[in-house]
Amino acid sequence: MTDTMRAVVLDAPGSPEALTIRELPRPTPAHGWVLIQVKAFGLNRSELHTRLGIAEGVTFPRVLGIEATGVVAACPGGEFAIGQQVVAMMGGMGRTFDGGYAQYTCVPAAQVIAFSSALDWSTLGAVPEMLQTAHGSLTVGLDAQPRQSILIRGGTSSVGMATAVLGKQRGMTVLATTRNPDRASALTGIGVDHVLIDDGDVADKVRAILPDGVDTALELVGTPTLPDTLRSVRVHGVVCFTGMLSNQWTVRDFYPIDYLPRGVRLTAYHGDAGDLPPRVLQDFLDGVAAGSTVVPIARVYDFGQIVEAHAAMEAGISSGKLVVTT
Ligand SMILES: NC(=O)c1ccc[n+]([C@@H]2O[C@H](COP(=O)([O-])OP(=O)(O)OC[C@H]3O[C@@H](n4cnc5c(N)ncnc54)[C@H](OP(=O)(O)O)[C@@H]3O)[C@@H](O)[C@H]2O)c1
């Protein structure tokens, strides 16, 4: 193991070119922390928000990356064996301490989940944050039950597509939106039952299919679409606010009686590694290996293509997860 590593550093918010690849000292884990040799990492909107300067609580310079996938390189507390395959996510990664856009990353053991899989690293690297958010939204956020219906607003996002995959595994009826009719096949290809073209009015389209409204809805676009998403849901149904693809996430002058349809429940989800039980991760990966579960990956980039990859994320030109291999 060398003493240095290549990492993607952001000195201050800026364009994709503000992400520079540098040689940095390899971090040394303290007791209770784990050094991971990163094999692949997924890109996330959170890192885009950091690069654009609209994320809160981030300090610079910073190695970005709220998730990473790889093998344990050092673990002074003995929580994990050297060489164990692991994922890590959230908890300040890439925000308050250096994250996964590097050949090595050092994270608290509580944020690390072990797994075992012969899948290639580019597939494995797509999974952790996307799966944690989809699983956490369905369980903590929505308490979704088998055979219920779900509307996914922002359906072609990686979190949206992962939620559709998990929803179908639960036997749910999945309705998912895209603003782009050309992307409908990407959604039907992963099992979405009804693709709705999002022109701002989705509630009427939902009620043409389910006159009483959907049982559950996952809001990933943000507060511009939230009132219409709320109108799509049946009495005693639930909307979970998990994402803000529009970069708008606040409601001004919130008057509940005016804003919320009668009897419709609004929750929110913001999670961490603790919301992804190791068994759920392992079962998902085993399903992928067996060919029964799809990982919605849009494109895999090399480490040296990080600027191109971030530009693609910002342009929103892909359906599914963008992954970088180290
Ligand atoms: N709460 C949490 O713990 C948590 C964790 C992870 C992610 N998130 C959030 O979940 C959301 C999804 O993240 P992701 O990484 O899966 O996204 P992504 O894959 O980068 O999603 C991109 C897609 O979003 C769609 N979209 C719909 N409305 C949009 C709009 N107004 N502006 C831009 N894009 C729009 C576009 O699809 P079409 O062109 O097909 O419409 C676009 O292709 C993000 O807001 C992210 O911050 C939350």
The ligand as an SDF file (V2000), in Angstrom:
LIG
                    3D

 48 52  0  0  0  0  0  0  0  0999 V2000
  -33.2930   11.9940    1.2100 N   0  0  0  0  0  0  0  0  0  0  0  0
  -32.2160   11.2610    0.9620 C   0  0  0  0  0  0  0  0  0  0  0  0
  -31.6780   10.5870    1.8570 O   0  0  0  0  0  0  0  0  0  0  0  0
  -31.6730   11.2190   -0.4360 C   0  0  0  0  0  0  0  0  0  0  0  0
  -30.6210   10.3570   -0.7740 C   0  0  0  0  0  0  0  0  0  0  0  0
  -30.1850   10.3030   -2.1050 C   0  0  0  0  0  0  0  0  0  0  0  0
  -30.7710   11.1190   -3.0710 C   0  0  0  0  0  0  0  0  0  0  0  0
  -31.7670   11.9740   -2.6880 N   0  0  0  0  0  0  0  0  0  0  0  0
  -32.3880   12.8560   -3.6950 C   0  0  0  0  0  0  0  0  0  0  0  0
  -33.1410   12.0710   -4.5910 O   0  0  0  0  0  0  0  0  0  0  0  0
  -33.2330   12.7500   -5.8550 C   0  0  0  0  0  0  0  0  0  0  0  0
  -32.8510   11.7840   -6.9610 C   0  0  0  0  0  0  0  0  0  0  0  0
  -31.4300   11.6280   -6.9580 O   0  0  0  0  0  0  0  0  0  0  0  0
  -30.6980   10.8020   -8.1040 P   0  0  0  0  0  0  0  0  0  0  0  0
  -29.2350   10.8310   -7.7970 O   0  0  0  0  0  0  0  0  0  0  0  0
  -31.3780    9.4890   -8.2210 O   0  0  0  0  0  0  0  0  0  0  0  0
  -31.0220   11.7140   -9.3940 O   0  0  0  0  0  0  0  0  0  0  0  0
  -30.5880   11.5100  -10.9180 P   0  0  0  0  0  0  0  0  0  0  0  0
  -30.3900   10.0660  -11.2080 O   0  0  0  0  0  0  0  0  0  0  0  0
  -29.4480   12.4070  -11.2360 O   0  0  0  0  0  0  0  0  0  0  0  0
  -31.9380   12.0370  -11.6690 O   0  0  0  0  0  0  0  0  0  0  0  0
  -31.9100   12.7400  -12.8810 C   0  0  0  0  0  0  0  0  0  0  0  0
  -33.2850   12.7460  -13.5280 C   0  0  0  0  0  0  0  0  0  0  0  0
  -34.2390   13.4620  -12.7340 O   0  0  0  0  0  0  0  0  0  0  0  0
  -35.3370   13.8090  -13.5610 C   0  0  0  0  0  0  0  0  0  0  0  0
  -36.0170   15.0730  -13.2270 N   0  0  0  0  0  0  0  0  0  0  0  0
  -37.3460   15.2170  -13.0500 C   0  0  0  0  0  0  0  0  0  0  0  0
  -37.6480   16.4880  -12.7710 N   0  0  0  0  0  0  0  0  0  0  0  0
  -36.5040   17.1850  -12.8070 C   0  0  0  0  0  0  0  0  0  0  0  0
  -36.2040   18.5660  -12.6420 C   0  0  0  0  0  0  0  0  0  0  0  0
  -37.1340   19.4890  -12.3690 N   0  0  0  0  0  0  0  0  0  0  0  0
  -34.9100   18.9360  -12.7760 N   0  0  0  0  0  0  0  0  0  0  0  0
  -33.9530   18.0180  -13.0510 C   0  0  0  0  0  0  0  0  0  0  0  0
  -34.2020   16.6980  -13.2250 N   0  0  0  0  0  0  0  0  0  0  0  0
  -35.4680   16.2970  -13.1080 C   0  0  0  0  0  0  0  0  0  0  0  0
  -34.7970   13.8630  -14.9760 C   0  0  0  0  0  0  0  0  0  0  0  0
  -35.5440   12.9010  -15.6590 O   0  0  0  0  0  0  0  0  0  0  0  0
  -36.5950   13.2470  -16.8420 P   0  0  0  0  0  0  0  0  0  0  0  0
  -35.8900   14.1680  -17.7750 O   0  0  0  0  0  0  0  0  0  0  0  0
  -36.8440   11.8820  -17.3990 O   0  0  0  0  0  0  0  0  0  0  0  0
  -37.8200   13.8510  -16.2250 O   0  0  0  0  0  0  0  0  0  0  0  0
  -33.3280   13.4500  -14.8310 C   0  0  0  0  0  0  0  0  0  0  0  0
  -32.9040   12.6000  -15.8550 O   0  0  0  0  0  0  0  0  0  0  0  0
  -32.3410   13.9680   -5.7460 C   0  0  0  0  0  0  0  0  0  0  0  0
  -33.0950   15.1190   -5.4730 O   0  0  0  0  0  0  0  0  0  0  0  0
  -31.4360   13.6300   -4.5770 C   0  0  0  0  0  0  0  0  0  0  0  0
  -30.9250   14.7790   -3.9580 O   0  0  0  0  0  0  0  0  0  0  0  0
  -32.2180   12.0330   -1.4150 C   0  0  0  0  0  0  0  0  0  0  0  0
  1  2  1  0
  2  3  2  0
  2  4  1  0
  4  5  1  0
  4 48  2  0
  5  6  2  0
  6  7  1  0
  7  8  2  0
  8  9  1  0
  8 48  1  0
  9 10  1  0
  9 46  1  0
 10 11  1  0
 11 12  1  0
 11 44  1  0
 12 13  1  0
 13 14  1  0
 14 15  2  0
 14 16  1  0
 14 17  1  0
 17 18  1  0
 18 19  2  0
 18 20  1  0
 18 21  1  0
 21 22  1  0
 22 23  1  0
 23 24  1  0
 23 42  1  0
 24 25  1  0
 25 26  1  0
 25 36  1  0
 26 27  1  0
 26 35  1  0
 27 28  2  0
 28 29  1  0
 29 30  1  0
 29 35  2  0
 30 31  1  0
 30 32  2  0
 32 33  1  0
 33 34  2  0
 34 35  1  0
 36 37  1  0
 36 42  1  0
 37 38  1  0
 38 39  2  0
 38 40  1  0
 38 41  1  0
 42 43  1  0
 44 45  1  0
 44 46  1  0
 46 47  1  0
M  CHG  2   8   1  16  -1
M  END
$$$$
